[in-house]
Amino acid sequence: MEQRTHKEGSKHEFKGLLIQTNRMEKESTSSKFSQNIFKRLSQHLRDINKFIKILKNLEQTECRKQN
């Protein structure tokens, strides 16, 4: 089994924490990116639904005019 000096052990532990921190930052960035995309998609869906309602109203109005 490999023996490390206190200094080497601390250095190894610090490197491990640094890697873990970097991973957490990447996950956080990825999560924020995903949330941003979800927010944009939700807004687009709301806009599409509004557009569909407007089209339906126009169709109903046209049908009434023809009758």
MOPAC internal coordinates of N, CA, C and O (Angstrom, degrees):
PM7 1SCF
backbone

  N    0.0000 0     0.00 0     0.00 0    0    0    0
  C    1.4528 1     0.00 0     0.00 0    1    0    0
  C    1.5190 1   108.99 1     0.00 0    2    1    0
  O    1.2310 1   121.02 1   -40.71 1    3    2    1
  N    1.3151 1   115.65 1   139.29 1    3    2    1
  C    1.4623 1   121.20 1  -175.63 1    5    3    2
  C    1.5283 1   110.44 1   -76.96 1    6    5    3
  O    1.2310 1   121.17 1   -48.08 1    7    6    5
  N    1.3196 1   115.36 1   131.92 1    7    6    5
  C    1.4640 1   121.05 1   176.31 1    9    7    6
  C    1.5179 1   108.97 1  -100.99 1   10    9    7
  O    1.2310 1   120.33 1   -43.72 1   11   10    9
  N    1.3120 1   116.97 1   136.28 1   11   10    9
  C    1.4605 1   121.35 1   177.22 1   13   11   10
  C    1.5141 1   109.42 1  -116.04 1   14   13   11
  O    1.2310 1   121.53 1   -31.08 1   15   14   13
  N    1.3237 1   114.68 1   148.92 1   15   14   13
  C    1.4619 1   118.57 1   172.70 1   17   15   14
  C    1.5214 1   107.09 1   -75.18 1   18   17   15
  O    1.2310 1   121.11 1   -13.87 1   19   18   17
  N    1.3235 1   115.49 1   166.13 1   19   18   17
  C    1.4630 1   120.28 1   179.60 1   21   19   18
  C    1.5299 1   110.18 1   -58.26 1   22   21   19
  O    1.2310 1   120.63 1   137.27 1   23   22   21
  N    1.3266 1   116.41 1   -42.73 1   23   22   21
  C    1.4630 1   121.59 1  -178.59 1   25   23   22
  C    1.5304 1   110.44 1   -63.65 1   26   25   23
  O    1.2310 1   120.49 1   135.33 1   27   26   25
  N    1.3307 1   116.66 1   -44.67 1   27   26   25
  C    1.4670 1   120.50 1   179.17 1   29   27   26
  C    1.5274 1   110.94 1   -64.69 1   30   29   27
  O    1.2310 1   121.33 1   139.46 1   31   30   29
  N    1.3301 1   115.07 1   -40.54 1   31   30   29
  C    1.4685 1   119.73 1   179.06 1   33   31   30
  C    1.5129 1   111.52 1   -62.42 1   34   33   31
  O    1.2310 1   120.81 1   135.81 1   35   34   33
  N    1.3295 1   116.06 1   -44.19 1   35   34   33
  C    1.4656 1   120.57 1   179.14 1   37   35   34
  C    1.5226 1   110.74 1   -63.48 1   38   37   35
  O    1.2310 1   121.37 1   139.21 1   39   38   37
  N    1.3361 1   114.99 1   -40.79 1   39   38   37
  C    1.4631 1   120.38 1   179.78 1   41   39   38
  C    1.5333 1   110.03 1   -63.46 1   42   41   39
  O    1.2310 1   120.87 1   136.57 1   43   42   41
  N    1.3322 1   115.94 1   -43.43 1   43   42   41
  C    1.4579 1   121.65 1   179.46 1   45   43   42
  C    1.5359 1   110.15 1   -64.10 1   46   45   43
  O    1.2310 1   120.62 1   136.75 1   47   46   45
  N    1.3259 1   116.41 1   -43.25 1   47   46   45
  C    1.4642 1   121.36 1  -179.81 1   49   47   46
  C    1.5329 1   110.22 1   -63.79 1   50   49   47
  O    1.2310 1   120.61 1   137.01 1   51   50   49
  N    1.3407 1   116.44 1   -42.99 1   51   50   49
  C    1.4634 1   121.10 1   179.29 1   53   51   50
  C    1.5256 1   110.23 1   -61.97 1   54   53   51
  O    1.2310 1   120.85 1   136.96 1   55   54   53
  N    1.3342 1   115.99 1   -43.04 1   55   54   53
  C    1.4656 1   120.29 1   179.62 1   57   55   54
  C    1.5311 1   110.12 1   -61.72 1   58   57   55
  O    1.2310 1   120.68 1   138.91 1   59   58   57
  N    1.3229 1   116.31 1   -41.09 1   59   58   57
  C    1.4649 1   120.87 1   177.82 1   61   59   58
  C    1.5199 1   111.65 1   -62.25 1   62   61   59
  O    1.2310 1   120.50 1   137.47 1   63   62   61
  N    1.3377 1   116.65 1   -42.53 1   63   62   61
  C    1.4615 1   120.72 1   178.38 1   65   63   62
  C    1.5227 1   111.04 1   -65.57 1   66   65   63
  O    1.2310 1   120.82 1   141.74 1   67   66   65
  N    1.3231 1   116.04 1   -38.26 1   67   66   65
  C    1.4606 1   121.15 1   179.01 1   69   67   66
  C    1.5297 1   110.55 1   -63.67 1   70   69   67
  O    1.2310 1   120.85 1   135.73 1   71   70   69
  N    1.3243 1   115.98 1   -44.27 1   71   70   69
  C    1.4691 1   120.83 1   178.29 1   73   71   70
  C    1.5291 1   109.89 1   -62.03 1   74   73   71
  O    1.2310 1   120.81 1   135.80 1   75   74   73
  N    1.3434 1   116.07 1   -44.20 1   75   74   73
  C    1.4639 1   120.73 1  -179.98 1   77   75   74
  C    1.5335 1   110.53 1   -63.17 1   78   77   75
  O    1.2310 1   120.35 1   137.58 1   79   78   77
  N    1.3277 1   116.95 1   -42.42 1   79   78   77
  C    1.4652 1   121.28 1   178.87 1   81   79   78
  C    1.5193 1   110.80 1   -62.77 1   82   81   79
  O    1.2310 1   120.55 1   135.59 1   83   82   81
  N    1.3275 1   116.56 1   -44.41 1   83   82   81
  C    1.4702 1   120.44 1   178.28 1   85   83   82
  C    1.5233 1   111.04 1   -60.49 1   86   85   83
  O    1.2310 1   120.79 1   138.68 1   87   86   85
  N    1.3241 1   116.10 1   -41.32 1   87   86   85
  C    1.4679 1   120.95 1   179.40 1   89   87   86
  C    1.5311 1   109.94 1   -63.14 1   90   89   87
  O    1.2310 1   120.80 1   136.64 1   91   90   89
  N    1.3319 1   116.07 1   -43.36 1   91   90   89
  C    1.4615 1   120.14 1  -179.98 1   93   91   90
  C    1.5287 1   110.95 1   -64.72 1   94   93   91
  O    1.2310 1   120.38 1   141.18 1   95   94   93
  N    1.3345 1   116.88 1   -38.82 1   95   94   93
  C    1.4643 1   120.54 1   178.32 1   97   95   94
  C    1.5267 1   110.47 1   -64.16 1   98   97   95
  O    1.2310 1   120.67 1   138.39 1   99   98   97
  N    1.3324 1   116.33 1   -41.61 1   99   98   97
  C    1.4669 1   120.00 1   178.78 1  101   99   98
  C    1.5226 1   110.46 1   -63.66 1  102  101   99
  O    1.2310 1   120.51 1   137.49 1  103  102  101
  N    1.3487 1   116.62 1   -42.51 1  103  102  101
  C    1.4619 1   120.26 1   179.46 1  105  103  102
  C    1.5213 1   110.33 1   -63.89 1  106  105  103
  O    1.2310 1   120.77 1   140.22 1  107  106  105
  N    1.3332 1   116.13 1   -39.78 1  107  106  105
  C    1.4601 1   120.91 1   179.31 1  109  107  106
  C    1.5262 1   110.22 1   -64.49 1  110  109  107
  O    1.2310 1   120.67 1   135.41 1  111  110  109
  N    1.3312 1   116.33 1   -44.59 1  111  110  109
  C    1.4663 1   120.96 1   178.78 1  113  111  110
  C    1.5205 1   109.86 1   -62.43 1  114  113  111
  O    1.2310 1   120.91 1   137.04 1  115  114  113
  N    1.3264 1   115.86 1   -42.96 1  115  114  113
  C    1.4623 1   120.86 1   179.28 1  117  115  114
  C    1.5290 1   110.16 1   -62.94 1  118  117  115
  O    1.2310 1   120.82 1   138.72 1  119  118  117
  N    1.3259 1   116.04 1   -41.28 1  119  118  117
  C    1.4588 1   120.76 1   179.60 1  121  119  118
  C    1.5291 1   110.62 1   -64.43 1  122  121  119
  O    1.2310 1   120.52 1   136.28 1  123  122  121
  N    1.3303 1   116.61 1   -43.72 1  123  122  121
  C    1.4684 1   120.41 1   178.60 1  125  123  122
  C    1.5248 1   110.19 1   -63.19 1  126  125  123
  O    1.2310 1   120.77 1   138.96 1  127  126  125
  N    1.3242 1   116.14 1   -41.04 1  127  126  125
  C    1.4637 1   121.12 1   178.43 1  129  127  126
  C    1.5260 1   109.88 1   -61.12 1  130  129  127
  O    1.2310 1   120.71 1   134.56 1  131  130  129
  N    1.3353 1   116.25 1   -45.44 1  131  130  129
  C    1.4666 1   120.99 1   179.55 1  133  131  130
  C    1.5280 1   110.85 1   -63.13 1  134  133  131
  O    1.2310 1   120.75 1   138.14 1  135  134  133
  N    1.3392 1   116.16 1   -41.86 1  135  134  133
  C    1.4628 1   119.85 1   179.09 1  137  135  134
  C    1.5251 1   110.65 1   -63.01 1  138  137  135
  O    1.2310 1   120.71 1   140.22 1  139  138  137
  N    1.3264 1   116.25 1   -39.78 1  139  138  137
  C    1.4589 1   120.91 1   179.56 1  141  139  138
  C    1.5311 1   110.50 1   -63.96 1  142  141  139
  O    1.2310 1   120.78 1   135.69 1  143  142  141
  N    1.3253 1   116.10 1   -44.31 1  143  142  141
  C    1.4712 1   120.42 1   178.22 1  145  143  142
  C    1.5282 1   109.96 1   -62.39 1  146  145  143
  O    1.2310 1   120.61 1   135.68 1  147  146  145
  N    1.3387 1   116.45 1   -44.32 1  147  146  145
  C    1.4636 1   120.62 1   179.85 1  149  147  146
  C    1.5311 1   110.35 1   -60.84 1  150  149  147
  O    1.2310 1   120.62 1   137.74 1  151  150  149
  N    1.3300 1   116.43 1   -42.26 1  151  150  149
  C    1.4657 1   121.01 1   179.49 1  153  151  150
  C    1.5297 1   110.55 1   -62.16 1  154  153  151
  O    1.2310 1   120.54 1   136.60 1  155  154  153
  N    1.3266 1   116.57 1   -43.40 1  155  154  153
  C    1.4673 1   120.44 1   179.10 1  157  155  154
  C    1.5260 1   111.46 1   -65.41 1  158  157  155
  O    1.2310 1   120.80 1   136.53 1  159  158  157
  N    1.3269 1   116.08 1   -43.47 1  159  158  157
  C    1.4678 1   119.56 1   178.47 1  161  159  158
  C    1.5229 1   111.11 1   -61.64 1  162  161  159
  O    1.2310 1   120.68 1   138.73 1  163  162  161
  N    1.3222 1   116.31 1   -41.27 1  163  162  161
  C    1.4622 1   120.45 1   178.99 1  165  163  162
  C    1.5211 1   110.72 1   -61.03 1  166  165  163
  O    1.2310 1   120.78 1   137.01 1  167  166  165
  N    1.3289 1   116.11 1   -42.99 1  167  166  165
  C    1.4674 1   120.08 1   178.87 1  169  167  166
  C    1.5289 1   110.59 1   -63.78 1  170  169  167
  O    1.2310 1   120.46 1   137.69 1  171  170  169
  N    1.3248 1   116.72 1   -42.31 1  171  170  169
  C    1.4704 1   120.08 1   178.26 1  173  171  170
  C    1.5312 1   110.93 1   -62.71 1  174  173  171
  O    1.2310 1   120.60 1   139.63 1  175  174  173
  N    1.3257 1   116.46 1   -40.37 1  175  174  173
  C    1.4685 1   119.55 1   178.63 1  177  175  174
  C    1.5243 1   111.08 1   -64.12 1  178  177  175
  O    1.2310 1   120.41 1   139.39 1  179  178  177
  N    1.3276 1   116.82 1   -40.61 1  179  178  177
  C    1.4683 1   119.85 1   176.87 1  181  179  178
  C    1.5327 1   110.13 1   -61.61 1  182  181  179
  O    1.2310 1   120.92 1   136.57 1  183  182  181
  N    1.3267 1   115.84 1   -43.43 1  183  182  181
  C    1.4682 1   120.12 1   179.03 1  185  183  182
  C    1.5289 1   111.24 1   -62.72 1  186  185  183
  O    1.2310 1   120.64 1   137.08 1  187  186  185
  N    1.3213 1   116.39 1   -42.92 1  187  186  185
  C    1.4737 1   120.90 1   179.18 1  189  187  186
  C    1.5278 1   110.13 1   -62.86 1  190  189  187
  O    1.2310 1   120.50 1   137.32 1  191  190  189
  N    1.3344 1   116.66 1   -42.68 1  191  190  189
  C    1.4710 1   119.89 1   179.19 1  193  191  190
  C    1.5263 1   111.44 1   -63.46 1  194  193  191
  O    1.2310 1   120.44 1   140.24 1  195  194  193
  N    1.3215 1   116.76 1   -39.76 1  195  194  193
  C    1.4739 1   120.14 1   176.19 1  197  195  194
  C    1.5265 1   110.00 1   -61.84 1  198  197  195
  O    1.2310 1   120.94 1   136.29 1  199  198  197
  N    1.3151 1   115.80 1   -43.71 1  199  198  197
  C    1.4632 1   121.16 1  -179.90 1  201  199  198
  C    1.5299 1   110.78 1   -61.77 1  202  201  199
  O    1.2310 1   120.46 1   137.40 1  203  202  201
  N    1.3218 1   116.72 1   -42.60 1  203  202  201
  C    1.4678 1   121.33 1   178.76 1  205  203  202
  C    1.5283 1   110.25 1   -61.83 1  206  205  203
  O    1.2310 1   120.23 1   136.93 1  207  206  205
  N    1.3363 1   117.17 1   -43.07 1  207  206  205
  C    1.4696 1   120.38 1   178.49 1  209  207  206
  C    1.5264 1   110.85 1   -61.76 1  210  209  207
  O    1.2310 1   120.73 1   137.66 1  211  210  209
  N    1.3180 1   116.21 1   -42.34 1  211  210  209
  C    1.4673 1   120.56 1   178.75 1  213  211  210
  C    1.5261 1   110.30 1   -61.88 1  214  213  211
  O    1.2310 1   120.59 1   135.43 1  215  214  213
  N    1.3337 1   116.48 1   -44.57 1  215  214  213
  C    1.4708 1   120.12 1   178.57 1  217  215  214
  C    1.5241 1   111.65 1   -61.40 1  218  217  215
  O    1.2310 1   120.41 1   137.20 1  219  218  217
  N    1.3303 1   116.82 1   -42.80 1  219  218  217
  C    1.4675 1   120.43 1   179.28 1  221  219  218
  C    1.5225 1   110.58 1   -62.39 1  222  221  219
  O    1.2310 1   120.96 1   137.62 1  223  222  221
  N    1.3280 1   115.77 1   -42.38 1  223  222  221
  C    1.4693 1   119.54 1   178.09 1  225  223  222
  C    1.5239 1   111.05 1   -62.47 1  226  225  223
  O    1.2310 1   120.57 1   138.35 1  227  226  225
  N    1.3131 1   116.52 1   -41.65 1  227  226  225
  C    1.4690 1   120.38 1   178.18 1  229  227  226
  C    1.5250 1   111.27 1   -63.48 1  230  229  227
  O    1.2310 1   120.74 1   137.71 1  231  230  229
  N    1.3310 1   116.20 1   -42.29 1  231  230  229
  C    1.4671 1   120.32 1   178.79 1  233  231  230
  C    1.5241 1   110.60 1   -62.15 1  234  233  231
  O    1.2310 1   120.59 1   136.84 1  235  234  233
  N    1.3335 1   116.48 1   -43.16 1  235  234  233
  C    1.4665 1   120.38 1   179.48 1  237  235  234
  C    1.5222 1   110.58 1   -63.66 1  238  237  235
  O    1.2310 1   121.05 1   139.03 1  239  238  237
  N    1.3219 1   115.60 1   -40.97 1  239  238  237
  C    1.4614 1   120.48 1   178.96 1  241  239  238
  C    1.5246 1   110.32 1   -63.33 1  242  241  239
  O    1.2310 1   120.13 1   137.20 1  243  242  241
  N    1.3101 1   117.36 1   -42.80 1  243  242  241
  C    1.4700 1   121.84 1   178.89 1  245  243  242
  C    1.5270 1   110.86 1   -64.14 1  246  245  243
  O    1.2310 1   120.63 1   138.65 1  247  246  245
  N    1.3216 1   116.41 1   -41.35 1  247  246  245
  C    1.4702 1   120.45 1   179.45 1  249  247  246
  C    1.5299 1   109.90 1   -62.50 1  250  249  247
  O    1.2310 1   119.99 1   138.05 1  251  250  249
  N    1.3210 1   117.62 1   -41.95 1  251  250  249
  C    1.4672 1   121.68 1   179.56 1  253  251  250
  C    1.5244 1   110.55 1   -64.18 1  254  253  251
  O    1.2310 1   120.87 1   140.04 1  255  254  253
  N    1.3185 1   115.95 1   -39.96 1  255  254  253
  C    1.4693 1   120.09 1  -179.79 1  257  255  254
  C    1.5275 1   110.71 1   -63.83 1  258  257  255
  O    1.2310 1   120.64 1   142.80 1  259  258  257
  N    1.3279 1   116.38 1   -37.20 1  259  258  257
  C    1.4646 1   120.35 1  -177.86 1  261  259  258
  C    1.5217 1   111.50 1   -74.31 1  262  261  259
  O    1.2310 1   120.43 1   153.30 1  263  262  261
  N    1.3198 1   116.79 1   -26.70 1  263  262  261
  C    1.4766 1   120.16 1  -179.01 1  265  263  262
  C    1.4779 1   108.44 1   -87.33 1  266  265  263
  O    1.2310 1   120.10 1   180.00 1  267  266  265

